[in-house]
């Protein structure tokens, strides 16, 4: 009964979304307050209905209701509760229901927190947001219904993919979707502004918090996915340039560019046209990512579905919204005339360069991701584009971005002096260069990757610190530093986080050590100055798997450090093995051990890695997200909103 109610609630949400997508839009065009007012209650009702529908599906998974087809295919009665819950979105149909739940949540949030918006803009934003919902409700109900029943319920289910039975993957999709779908708000604001024919500084301020929130969630989601791949898949890498990984990375790059360009719109009323285009393209790439994951046109270990019918439906959604938005963009070009002039050397110019580097980098990733499909359709050849292409084509743009970012962050608006700005950054430059030279001198081999990455990361970190300190003025007082706006702190923390991630990536790639061998029980072996001993290998039974677990002692210079337990698990229901790496983490390095199969001559295959600065990669991602949260909590957003409310109440037109 609960399942049928959930299905019915989803159908009702679809009907409410149809009303919300049309009535407020007509009301805004006709200036009918009553029709515009429909948007808010409709957004709230839509969210509540989808939330109930999602809760009904979760109830079916938690109670192991094997009369529901989706539960049969993706759950099992012996599965731990966390994975019964995460099984709701660990499949195509359930993940799409999570998608529309988050979409409706953002729409309802715009209704809750959009009190400062002009009524016509608010009505149009909520209508556009709901129009996206209409398309995806239709997609779910007609091609991906999660509430289908089976005629004869089995005694038990077929279990969730074992690779997804992990805490990292339990939380990775919701955060990623909050980022993906959150960019729909930037899209809705852009399309609403185009319909209204007005893009100004107030619009730039309104769109920034939504973009920032989406970027924070996307950063956390990508970081969780990378961390999961590192410790769960057993290959020891953190990024594979897989098409689905790229599908999340491209919107992230464009969201960063959108955040920076919206600052120029807000502060200087320039780059309006470019910012609107970025808002459209950022969400467009989110839809492209959905197409890649669910159409099966590009092979990926992460893909949810391989269904041409679903792929065509998503392609139609992509064409409708992107084609419609870009057509409207072309028609409204005259309404986006820039007002603020600036010189070649200014913060505006620095942000333009930042945007160009990020946009071209995203385009490079897109070409590398989509080229195998193009080659197969055009030339009939099956090609693969791997890490060598991406590393060679993408890295130069990030190197240039790392070089110019500290300088651009300190340039004044409108007109600046490069000499004066760089003079303040000389201590950071000298310190970063000294560290790079030291790394070059002490490293074994002559790879430039490590020293260059160390220089860029240090340059970003020290440059961010100097930028923050310079904002205290001539007083140079700690109390003044602590009273700086949170947005200033957020910018510096996020930039420093990027520097830490660059340090981690370059250090791991340049100085990693790998050892693959057959190890006998009790036999010691060394890697990068550390000694490992395989004490025993035993069979262990988990709640829904069987495991072969090794016990490995780790020591250095005769001093014990840790005992590690690498595993090979086998899930009998899913008939699928997984590798569970054992990792001893330190501040400057990880020791990473994977146990393989028993060998004919005795002993076990063991792979071990020394991974310098590995955790800095995810530590930097956490810092970037914290920087975003600090900026999002800046009181100037609330003060400006309150000031606008006061002016509107007093009869003064909104900005």
C-alpha positions as a printed Julia matrix, in Angstrom:
655×3 Matrix{Float64}:
  0.0     0.0     0.0
  2.82    2.43    0.89
  4.47    1.67   -2.45
  1.27    2.55   -4.35
  0.93    5.77   -2.33
  4.5     6.66   -3.23
  3.77    6.07   -6.91
  0.61    8.16   -6.68
  2.5    10.98   -4.92
  5.03   11.02   -7.76
  2.22   11.34  -10.33
  0.68   14.19   -8.3
  4.09   15.91   -8.13
  4.25   15.67  -11.93
  0.85   17.37  -12.24
  1.77   20.09   -9.71
  5.01   20.7   -11.64
  3.02   21.17  -14.85
  0.92   23.86  -13.12
  3.99   25.52  -11.58
  5.77   25.59  -14.95
  2.92   27.46  -16.71
  0.66   29.49  -14.41
  3.37   31.68  -12.74
  5.03   32.25  -16.12
  1.77   33.55  -17.6
  1.17   35.6   -14.44
  4.61   37.22  -14.69
  4.02   38.08  -18.34
  0.57   39.57  -17.62
  1.6    41.09  -14.25
 -1.17   39.17  -12.47
 -0.12   38.85   -8.79
 -2.52   36.01   -8.04
 -1.14   33.82  -10.81
  2.46   34.6    -9.83
  1.65   33.7    -6.23
  0.84   30.12   -7.33
  4.59   29.42   -7.65
  5.42   29.29   -3.93
  2.73   26.87   -2.67
  3.22   24.76   -5.79
  6.98   24.51   -5.1
  6.3    23.5    -1.49
  3.66   20.94   -2.49
  5.91   19.49   -5.16
  8.76   19.01   -2.69
  6.52   17.38   -0.07
  5.02   15.0    -2.62
  8.4    13.9    -3.99
  9.79   13.58   -0.45
  6.9    11.25    0.42
  7.47    9.27   -2.78
 11.17    8.89   -1.98
 10.37    7.88    1.62
  7.97    5.22    0.3
 10.7     3.73   -1.89
 13.14    3.82    1.02
 10.57    2.02    3.18
 10.41   -0.76    0.59
 14.22   -1.16    0.71
 14.5    -0.98    4.5
 11.73   -3.57    5.04
 13.06   -5.77    2.18
  9.76   -5.66    0.29
 10.63   -8.07   -2.53
  7.32   -7.5    -4.27
  8.93   -4.29   -5.63
 11.05   -5.08   -8.69
 13.71   -2.49   -7.84
 14.22   -3.96   -4.36
 14.59   -7.46   -5.83
 17.29   -6.27   -8.24
 19.24   -4.13   -5.78
 18.85   -5.46   -2.24
 19.13   -8.52   -0.03
 17.77   -9.33    3.42
 21.28   -9.92    4.88
 22.65   -6.58    3.68
 23.67   -4.07    6.43
 21.09   -1.33    7.02
 23.33    1.44    5.66
 23.5    -0.33    2.31
 19.79   -1.1     2.3
 19.24    2.67    2.53
 21.95    3.56   -0.01
 20.51    0.89   -2.29
 17.62    3.3    -2.88
 19.91    5.46   -5.05
 22.45    2.77   -6.0
 20.56    2.07   -9.23
 19.17    3.97  -12.2
 15.52    4.33  -11.2
 16.15    5.19   -7.56
 18.91    7.65   -8.42
 16.56    9.48  -10.78
 14.0     9.75   -7.98
 16.76   11.25   -5.8
 17.51   13.62   -8.7
 13.95   15.01   -8.81
 13.8    15.12   -4.99
 16.85   17.41   -4.96
 15.48   19.39   -7.92
 12.24   20.04   -6.01
 14.24   20.84   -2.85
 16.13   23.6    -4.65
 12.88   24.93   -6.08
 11.28   24.97   -2.63
 14.42   26.64   -1.22
 14.07   29.41   -3.78
 10.5    29.88   -2.55
 11.61   29.89    1.11
 14.66   32.14    0.79
 13.73   34.24   -2.24
 11.78   36.91   -0.39
 14.09   39.65   -1.67
 13.54   38.76   -5.33
 11.26   40.9    -7.47
  7.92   39.05   -7.81
  8.15   38.62  -11.58
 11.73   37.26  -11.45
 10.86   34.9    -8.6
  7.8    33.57  -10.45
  9.86   32.98  -13.59
 12.71   31.3   -11.7
 10.31   28.88  -10.01
  8.51   28.23  -13.3
 11.73   27.4   -15.16
 12.89   25.19  -12.28
  9.59   23.34  -12.4
  9.77   22.96  -16.18
 13.0    21.0   -15.68
 11.12   18.91  -13.13
  8.31   18.19  -15.6
 10.82   16.72  -18.06
 12.42   14.46  -15.47
  9.12   13.38  -13.9
  8.07   12.3   -17.38
 11.39   10.48  -17.84
 10.9     8.57  -14.58
  7.21    7.73  -15.0
  7.43    6.64  -18.64
 10.86    4.95  -18.83
 12.26    4.42  -15.31
  9.43    3.77  -12.87
 10.92    2.7    -9.5
  7.59    1.42   -8.13
  6.96   -1.49  -10.52
  5.84   -4.7    -8.84
  6.75   -8.33   -9.64
  4.0   -10.89  -10.13
  5.65  -13.54   -7.93
  7.88  -12.05   -5.21
 11.09  -14.1    -4.63
 12.25  -15.14   -1.16
 15.25  -12.82   -1.37
 16.83  -10.2    -3.6
 19.77  -10.2    -6.0
 21.81   -7.8    -3.81
 23.35   -4.4    -4.52
 26.51   -4.19   -6.61
 29.25   -5.05   -4.04
 31.38   -2.12   -5.19
 28.59    0.18   -4.01
 28.44   -1.43   -0.55
 30.81    1.06    0.98
 30.34    4.19    3.15
 32.07    6.37    0.56
 29.61    5.31   -2.12
 26.67    5.6     0.27
 27.24    9.36    0.56
 28.95   10.14   -2.77
 25.83   10.15   -5.04
 23.66   12.42   -2.83
 26.4    15.05   -2.6
 27.15   14.76   -6.3
 23.47   15.18   -7.17
 23.15   18.16   -4.84
 25.9    19.72   -6.95
 24.67   18.55  -10.35
 21.07   19.5    -9.74
 21.98   22.61   -7.76
 23.34   24.12  -10.96
 19.76   24.03  -12.25
 19.13   27.08  -10.04
 21.82   29.07  -11.87
 20.19   27.92  -15.13
 16.74   28.96  -13.9
 18.01   32.38  -12.83
 19.73   32.83  -16.2
 16.66   31.87  -18.25
 14.35   33.95  -16.01
 16.65   36.97  -16.44
 16.66   36.47  -20.21
 12.84   36.27  -20.3
 12.7    39.42  -18.18
 15.3    41.13  -20.37
 17.31   42.35  -17.41
 20.74   41.28  -16.15
 22.3    43.62  -13.58
 24.4    43.74  -10.41
 21.47   42.56   -8.27
 21.07   39.48  -10.48
 24.78   38.72  -10.04
 24.38   38.86   -6.26
 21.25   36.66   -6.33
 22.74   33.92   -8.49
 26.05   33.62   -6.61
 24.82   31.88   -3.41
 22.99   29.2    -5.41
 26.0    28.57   -7.62
 28.27   28.53   -4.58
 26.08   26.01   -2.76
 26.02   23.73   -5.84
 29.8    24.03   -6.21
 30.37   23.11   -2.55
 28.25   19.96   -2.87
 29.9    19.06   -6.17
 33.37   19.48   -4.62
 32.44   17.18   -1.73
 30.84   14.66   -4.09
 33.84   14.5    -6.43
 36.2    14.26   -3.45
 34.22   11.37   -1.95
 34.18    9.57   -5.3
 37.93    9.98   -5.74
 38.59    8.8    -2.17
 36.36    5.75   -2.72
 38.17    4.82   -5.95
 41.49    5.13   -4.11
 40.79    2.78   -1.23
 38.07    0.49   -2.64
 39.03   -0.47   -6.19
 42.5    -1.68   -5.18
 44.42   -0.11   -8.07
 45.85    2.66   -5.92
 44.81    5.6    -8.1
 42.65    8.58   -7.24
 41.47    9.61  -10.73
 41.1     7.48  -13.86
 39.74   10.07  -16.33
 36.78    7.73  -16.71
 33.89    9.27  -18.75
 31.63    9.39  -15.69
 34.35   11.01  -13.57
 34.77   13.58  -16.33
 31.0    14.08  -16.44
 31.13   15.47  -12.9
 34.4    17.34  -13.38
 33.26   19.42  -16.38
 30.33   21.09  -14.53
 32.69   21.68  -11.58
 35.13   23.59  -13.79
 32.33   25.66  -15.33
 30.79   26.32  -11.9
 34.15   27.73  -10.72
 34.22   30.0   -13.78
 30.58   31.04  -13.14
 31.34   31.91   -9.51
 34.16   34.22  -10.55
 32.36   35.83  -13.47
 29.25   36.54  -11.38
 31.49   38.59   -9.07
 32.31   40.85  -12.05
 28.6    41.21  -12.84
 27.87   42.1    -9.24
 30.78   44.5    -8.69
 31.23   46.06  -12.13
 28.17   45.1   -14.27
 30.51   43.6   -16.86
 30.7    40.09  -18.39
 26.89   39.81  -18.29
 26.6    37.92  -21.54
 29.45   35.56  -20.66
 28.06   34.88  -17.17
 24.6    34.03  -18.53
 26.22   31.68  -21.05
 28.24   30.0   -18.29
 25.09   29.5   -16.2
 23.41   27.81  -19.16
 26.44   25.68  -20.05
 27.19   24.59  -16.45
 23.77   22.98  -16.12
 23.97   21.81  -19.72
 27.09   19.82  -18.88
 25.25   18.35  -15.89
 22.64   17.08  -18.36
 25.41   15.8   -20.65
 26.79   13.91  -17.66
 23.36   12.38  -17.04
 23.25   11.3   -20.69
 26.73    9.72  -20.48
 25.91    7.82  -17.28
 22.52    6.49  -18.37
 22.53    6.05  -22.14
 25.26    3.43  -22.5
 26.78    5.23  -25.51
 30.13    5.46  -23.69
 31.45    2.51  -21.71
 32.22    3.24  -18.06
 32.61    1.21  -14.88
 30.38    3.82  -13.21
 27.51    3.73  -15.71
 24.04    3.09  -14.25
 22.22    1.93  -17.36
 22.71    0.77  -20.92
 19.37    1.62  -22.5
 19.1     3.45  -25.86
 15.46    4.42  -25.16
 16.46    6.23  -21.99
 19.41    7.8   -23.78
 17.13    9.23  -26.48
 14.77   10.64  -23.84
 17.63   12.37  -21.99
 19.02   13.63  -25.28
 15.62   15.16  -26.04
 15.6    16.87  -22.6
 19.11   18.18  -23.26
 18.16   19.49  -26.71
 14.95   21.11  -25.42
 16.47   23.02  -22.5
 19.86   23.84  -23.99
 18.42   24.68  -27.4
 15.65   26.8   -25.9
 17.98   28.62  -23.51
 20.6    29.35  -26.18
 17.92   30.58  -28.6
 16.61   32.93  -25.92
 20.2    33.96  -25.18
 20.74   34.94  -28.82
 17.45   36.84  -28.92
 18.27   38.85  -25.77
 21.85   39.78  -26.64
 20.98   43.5   -26.61
 19.81   43.38  -22.98
 23.24   42.28  -21.75
 25.32   45.29  -22.66
 28.29   45.75  -20.33
 28.46   49.0   -18.34
 31.74   48.89  -16.41
 34.92   49.63  -18.37
 38.26   48.29  -17.15
 41.9    48.34  -18.24
 44.0    45.42  -19.46
 45.59   45.15  -16.02
 42.8    44.9   -13.44
 40.96   42.35  -11.37
 38.31   42.16  -14.09
 40.97   41.14  -16.62
 42.36   38.59  -14.16
 38.92   37.07  -13.76
 38.46   36.99  -17.55
 41.74   35.05  -17.86
 40.62   32.75  -15.06
 37.35   32.09  -16.93
 39.07   31.43  -20.24
 41.47   28.91  -18.7
 38.67   27.06  -16.89
 36.33   27.06  -19.88
 39.01   25.8   -22.29
 40.09   23.16  -19.76
 36.46   21.96  -19.52
 36.28   21.87  -23.34
 39.48   19.78  -23.48
 37.98   17.28  -21.01
 34.76   17.22  -23.06
 36.64   16.5   -26.31
 38.64   13.7   -24.7
 35.47   12.2   -23.2
 33.28   12.36  -26.29
 35.94   11.61  -28.94
 35.6     7.78  -28.79
 31.89    8.15  -29.61
 32.62   10.62  -32.44
 35.33    8.34  -33.86
 33.03    5.32  -33.83
 30.13    7.19  -35.46
 32.29    8.98  -38.04
 35.11    6.57  -38.86
 33.73    3.26  -37.61
 36.74    2.82  -35.33
 36.72    1.98  -31.64
 39.16    4.26  -29.84
 39.93    4.93  -26.21
 41.23    8.19  -24.78
 43.11    7.64  -21.55
 45.15    9.39  -18.91
 48.14   10.27  -21.16
 45.97   12.52  -23.35
 44.23   14.21  -20.45
 47.43   14.71  -18.48
 49.16   16.26  -21.48
 46.24   18.39  -22.71
 44.67   19.43  -19.4
 47.66   19.99  -17.12
 49.11   23.1   -18.9
 45.91   25.06  -18.28
 46.02   24.21  -14.57
 49.7    25.21  -14.4
 48.93   28.62  -15.91
 45.89   28.99  -13.64
 48.05   28.23  -10.61
 50.62   30.8   -11.71
 48.21   33.69  -12.26
 45.68   33.04   -9.49
 47.54   34.66   -6.54
 48.32   37.75   -8.65
 44.77   38.06  -10.01
 43.28   37.71   -6.53
 45.19   40.77   -5.31
 44.68   43.06   -8.3
 42.44   46.1    -7.63
 39.25   46.66   -9.6
 39.17   48.73  -12.8
 42.87   49.66  -13.02
 45.94   48.1   -11.4
 49.73   47.93  -11.45
 51.27   44.5   -11.96
 54.56   45.66  -10.47
 52.96   46.88   -7.25
 50.82   43.77   -6.89
 53.66   41.34   -7.52
 55.92   43.24   -5.14
 53.61   42.3    -2.27
 53.78   38.66   -3.39
 57.59   38.44   -3.64
 57.98   36.66   -0.25
 55.47   33.99   -1.31
 57.2    33.55   -4.68
 60.68   33.25   -3.16
 59.53   30.77   -0.52
 57.66   28.62   -3.07
 60.65   28.67   -5.46
 63.01   27.72   -2.61
 60.87   24.7    -1.72
 60.79   23.62   -5.37
 64.59   23.9    -5.64
 64.98   21.9    -2.43
 62.7    19.17   -3.8
 64.71   19.11   -7.04
 67.94   18.73   -5.1
 66.88   15.92   -2.75
 64.6    13.83   -4.99
 65.85   10.66   -6.63
 65.65   11.02  -10.4
 65.15   14.23  -12.3
 61.39   14.42  -12.81
 60.13   18.0   -12.98
 56.59   17.07  -11.96
 57.28   17.06   -8.23
 59.18   20.37   -8.0
 56.75   22.17  -10.34
 53.74   20.89   -8.37
 55.43   21.83   -5.09
 56.1    25.34   -6.41
 52.54   25.86   -7.69
 50.89   24.5    -4.55
 53.13   26.53   -2.23
 52.69   29.63   -4.38
 48.9    29.32   -4.05
 49.01   28.68   -0.29
 51.48   31.46    0.57
 49.86   33.83   -1.93
 46.46   33.26   -0.3
 47.94   33.99    3.12
 49.51   37.25    1.9
 46.26   38.25    0.18
 44.38   37.74    3.45
 47.01   39.59    5.5
 47.06   42.51    3.06
 43.36   43.11    3.75
 44.15   44.19    7.31
 45.39   47.51    5.88
 48.3    49.4     7.38
 47.43   48.36   10.93
 48.48   44.72   10.32
 46.63   43.67   13.47
 45.41   40.15   14.24
 42.14   41.57   15.57
 41.55   43.26   12.22
 42.3    39.98   10.46
 39.7    38.14   12.54
 37.08   40.79   11.73
 37.48   40.46    7.98
 34.32   39.42    6.07
 33.82   35.68    5.81
 33.86   35.93    2.03
 37.49   37.13    2.19
 38.39   34.23    4.44
 36.44   31.85    2.22
 38.29   32.95   -0.91
 41.71   32.53    0.69
 40.86   29.16    2.28
 39.45   27.82   -1.03
 42.5    29.0    -3.01
 44.83   27.49   -0.41
 42.81   24.25   -0.62
 43.42   24.14   -4.36
 47.13   24.57   -3.64
 47.1    21.68   -1.16
 45.34   19.45   -3.7
 47.93   20.37   -6.33
 50.69   19.48   -3.86
 49.06   16.12   -3.16
 48.52   15.2    -6.81
 52.01   16.18   -7.99
 53.73   14.6    -4.97
 51.87   11.31   -5.35
 52.43   11.11   -9.11
 56.12   12.11   -8.96
 57.39   10.19   -5.92
 55.14    7.14   -5.63
 56.86    3.74   -5.22
 55.28    0.39   -6.17
 56.23   -3.19   -5.32
 54.58   -6.37   -6.72
 55.81   -9.76   -5.53
 54.91  -13.24   -4.26
 55.25  -13.21   -0.48
 55.62  -16.26    1.75
 54.08  -16.33    5.22
 56.54  -14.72    7.65
 58.72  -13.26    4.88
 59.68   -9.57    5.3
 59.94   -7.22    2.34
 60.71   -3.5     2.02
 59.23   -0.51    0.21
 60.55    3.07    0.48
 62.33    2.37    3.78
 59.35    0.59    5.39
 59.31   -3.14    6.23
 56.21   -5.32    5.82
 55.73   -8.9     7.02
 52.82  -11.13    5.96
 52.01  -12.98    9.19
 48.99  -15.02    8.09
 46.1   -15.31    5.66
 42.73  -16.56    6.9
 39.13  -16.91    5.76
 36.65  -14.55    7.41
 32.86  -14.37    7.06
 31.06  -11.02    6.86
 27.32  -10.27    7.05
 26.78  -10.94    3.34
 30.23  -11.9     2.01
 33.18  -14.27    2.47
 36.64  -12.79    2.81
 40.24  -13.87    2.47
 42.06  -11.57    4.91
 45.78  -11.07    5.28
 47.54   -9.83    8.41
 50.51   -7.6     7.57
 52.83   -5.98   10.11
 54.27   -2.59    9.17
 57.47   -1.25   10.74
 60.33    1.14   10.08
 63.89    0.78   11.35
 62.72   -2.07   13.57
 59.98   -0.01   15.26
 56.41   -1.34   14.8
 53.94    1.12   13.28
 50.73   -0.75   12.57
 49.03   -4.03   11.69
 47.21   -3.98    8.36
 44.41   -6.24    7.11
 44.04   -6.35    3.31
 41.11   -8.42    2.03
 39.65  -10.07   -1.03
 35.89  -10.36   -0.59
 33.44  -12.53   -2.48
 29.72  -11.73   -2.46
 27.93  -15.04   -3.22
 24.54  -13.51   -4.07
 25.93  -10.98   -6.54
 28.66  -13.49   -7.58
 31.22  -10.69   -7.61
 34.61  -10.25   -5.89
 35.96   -6.96   -4.5
 39.35   -5.83   -3.25
 39.67   -4.12    0.13
 43.04   -2.38    0.37
 44.7    -1.91    3.75
 46.02    1.63    4.16
 48.2     3.06    6.9
 47.81    6.82    6.61
 50.26    9.42    7.83
 50.52   13.17    7.4
 53.14   12.91    4.64
 52.45    9.44    3.19
 50.24    6.37    2.87
 51.41    2.76    2.9
 48.92    0.86    0.73
 48.74   -2.96    0.65
 46.58   -5.23   -1.53
 46.5    -9.01   -1.24
 45.98  -11.13   -4.34
 45.53  -14.82   -5.1
 47.47  -17.78   -3.67
 50.3   -18.94   -5.95
 51.05  -22.47   -7.17
 54.51  -22.51   -5.61
 53.2   -21.29   -2.27
 52.85  -17.76   -0.97
 50.49  -14.95   -1.96
 50.58  -12.22   -4.58
 50.94   -8.89   -2.76
 51.01   -5.36   -4.17
 52.27   -2.56   -1.95
 52.64    1.15   -2.59
 54.32    4.1    -0.94
 52.11    7.1    -1.69
 53.52   10.46   -0.6
 51.07   13.3     0.19
 48.08   11.14   -0.8
 45.72   12.5     1.84
 46.59   16.06    0.85
 44.45   15.55   -2.27
 41.26   15.11   -0.23
 42.39   17.46    2.51
 42.61   20.18   -0.14
 39.13   19.29   -1.39
 37.79   19.59    2.17
 39.48   22.99    2.51
 37.94   24.18   -0.76
 34.5    23.14    0.48
 35.1    24.87    3.84
 36.16   28.01    1.96
 32.91   27.86    0.01
 30.9    27.46    3.21
 32.66   30.45    4.78
 31.8    32.57    1.75
 28.22   31.31    1.73
 27.8    32.31    5.37
 29.02   35.89    4.78
 26.62   38.26    6.53
 26.7    40.66    3.57
 24.29   38.37    1.72
 21.79   38.62    4.58
 22.32   42.37    5.09
 21.83   43.07    1.4
 18.71   40.92    1.35
 17.35   42.74    4.38
 18.12   46.12    2.84
 16.28   45.17   -0.31
 13.27   44.04    1.72
 13.26   47.36    3.56
 13.4    49.35    0.34
 10.61   47.32   -1.21
  8.46   47.76    1.91
  9.07   51.5     1.76
  7.9    51.61   -1.84
 11.35   51.94   -3.37
 11.8    49.71   -6.45
 14.11   46.72   -6.03
 17.48   46.81   -7.72
